[in-house]
Amino acid sequence: MGGWAKSLKSLGGSLGLMALLATTAACGSKKEEKRAEADRAAAKAGFVPPSVTSRVDFGSMMARRFRELDRDGNDIITADEMPKTNSRLWELDRNKDGEITESEFFEGMLARFDRMDLNRDGTVTSEEREASRTERPAAPTNPVATGAGAPGNAN
């Protein structure tokens, strides 16, 4: 086979490959287009997919949040590190010294999680999260979240 024939054969193979890739890409873009259309319809209908957060995942999210707030890295959130002066985070300052220690932060945030976990299964669904905003359940049964059993605590 001559040089020009090999080049033509190679070009034909490349064209076939390009046609296959274009077809595959078109299928992918149709899927993306359908997904985007479904997302727009869901948003228009006000649909929010349900979510489930485990206590471990919540703790990890709170660890990241604590590190973001503790800008100087001293394991204490001070007034100048708070997002705003009337922040609800001040509720976590148990000893009212104007600082939120790492232990105060985590104990308080896990207590919040436990209050949201209405069925006490270790996970919070989006439905439980919504319900916990209107219903205030009894204190959590988790002794760690309530601070019971901690040194110096009579609970």
Helices and strands as residue ranges (DSSP letters): H 3-44, E 52-54, H 55-69, E 76-77, G 79-81, G 88-92, E 100-101, H 102-116, E 123-125, H 126-134, H 143-146
